[in-house]
Amino acid sequence: MGLLTLSTMSFADLTADQQYTLKAAGVDNYSLVYENKNVKIVSTPYSFVSFYGNSTTFSIDRVYQYNTKLKMSKDLISYAMVQDLEPYKNSFINVKAKNEKLHAYVIFNIECPYCHKLIADVQKFLDQGVSLTFVPYVNYRKANENLKVSYILNQPANKRFALIQQNSADIPLANAPSMFLPTVDKLMDKYLISSYPIMITDDGYATIKGYESFEKSFSMLKGLLHDDKKR
């Protein structure tokens, strides 16, 4: 699998006035996150900036798209992130429900106690038809954490989840960092991820930041559990 390259948007992607707006704010480097005829969302080192159409009207808030059928709003930044994660799904840690009705990505850290509380709830999610893909966030300030995550990712797919269930101190070290880690790191940087756990459904309609009890988390997801839903 090739490594992800995060391309910087060329100024040709924005109008001259939009270019000037970013330059005036001291922003020279930015990456395209999402674009349609109504909005262009770019990621800077500090925040997301959303331009509306070709105007210089912008926002640093998240942008949502309302679905009248579901009566729910899609977070376009979260949706863009899962689109970037999807090609690498099989390289992460996957647990699949027998009767899958919904899939979500979970950003987690192997030493995070709240992440482990969420991991302990996994069977409850599976029983309700929610499959999960765990995406590791590596804290490079922790000695050997990158080698532990590398060991997990290097294992056969059916053995990875059991490893993240255990205490991180018991996870063996890989001989060398996985060549896949830079891909994950760049994705975390692109989407300004700095905390965990974060659960994002692959349709972008639900983003749960921090640990919530299974009951509360599932209450946010159950409206999406439809085999025939159209997005």
C-alpha positions, 0 to 999 in steps of 0.5 A, a space after each residue: 500500500 502506498 503512503 498518503 501524500 497530503 497535497 497543498 492546495 494551489 492558489 488556482 483552487 481559490 479565487 484571487 480574493 480568497 487567496 488574498 484573504 488567506 495571505 492577509 491572515 498569514 496562511 500560506 500552506 493549506 490543504 483541501 478537505 472538502 469542496 462542492 459548488 457551495 463551499 470550499 473547506 481548507 485545513 490550516 495548521 491552526 483551524 479549518 476555514 470554510 469559504 462559501 462559493 467563490 465569495 470571501 465570506 468565510 467561517 472557522 466553524 464546522 460546516 453542516 449539510 442538513 438531510 430532510 429525510 433523516 432530519 439530521 445534519 452531516 458534518 462535512 469535515 467529519 465526512 471528508 475525514 472518513 472518505 480519506 480513511 476508507 482506502 486504508 480501512 483494512 490496515 486498521 483494527 476492524 471488528 465487524 457486526 454479523 448483521 451490520 447496519 452501521 459502520 464507524 471509525 474510532 480514533 483512539 490511543 493505546 494508553 488512553 483509559 477512556 479509549 479502553 472504556 470504549 473498547 470494553 463496550 465493543 460487543 454491545 455495539 456489535 450486538 446492535 449491528 454497529 461495526 467499528 474500525 479503530 484508527 490509532 493515534 500515536 503519542 510520540 512523547 511516549 517511549 516506544 508507543 510507535 513500536 507497540 502500534 506498529 506491532 499491532 498493525 503488523 499482525 494478521 487482521 483477526 489478531 489486532 483487536 485482541 491486542 488493543 484490548 490488553 494493557 499497553 504495557 503488555 503489547 510487544 514492540 515491533 523491530 522497527 516502526 511501521 511504514 504505514 504510520 506516516 500515513 496515519 500521522 498525516 491524516 491526524 494532522 490534516 484533520 487537526 486531531 488532538 484528542 481521543 477517543 472520537 467516533 465518526 460514522 462513515 456517513 458523517 452524520 454522527 461524531 462523538 468526541 470523548 467517551 460516552 456510555 454505550 447507552 448515550 452513544 447508541 442513542 446518538 447512532 440508532 437513528 442511522 441504523 437503516 439498511 435501506 437508508 439513502 444519503 
